[in-house]
């Protein structure tokens, strides 16, 4: 194969990976800002997250288009094919994370006008920080091709679920104790559910990274329980 063609092909692959990483950075910022907006009852920050979502939609469509074009014209094999498909799949998961961040921001616009509920906000913050950490770790794993780090994110998915279940019970207790809190609690419940789903997308990305690097599907056995991981 002509040396220039090989270099051009490699450049296309590198551009695809770089664009996916850049989209990851923007998604990470959107999720972090949506959480910050909830915690600080910051309407302007929430509106900024909503406005920025369209940029993620455009990036996802662009990465998908470039991936399909590369597959059609270059007919990549083995590692290169996995790398191309991985970029396309990760971009799709990131776009969904952006949508979920936008949903959180929209709830914030309503919650900002309600009575502050400090204990519940702290619970949301704890769960949100955990999810943001998951997203950061898995995107770092992608940019550094670190399969061990990706596996670590995948294996600890149940920690996010535990936070969500705990928060769900806490919200129910509040609603039963004081019916006036039902509306605000319902919005917070949606915020928590959106955070849990972002955690699920981080896990999906970890599985995609594992397949991209190893060529093998992620172990089908159940993830180890959190207690087991802590030793």
Secondary structure, DSSP 8 states (H G I E B T S, - for coil): --HHHHHHHHHHHHHHHHHHHHHHHHHHHHHHHHHHHHHHT-HHHHHHHHHHHHHHHHHHHHHHHHHHHHHHHH---HHHHHHHHHHHHHHHHHHHHHHHHHHHHHHHHHHTTS---HHHHHHHHHHHHHHHHHHHHHHHHHHHT-HHHHHHHHHTHHHHHHHHHHHHHHHHHHHHH-GGGHHHHHHHHHHHHHHHHHHHHHHHHHHHHHHHHHSS----S----HHHHH-
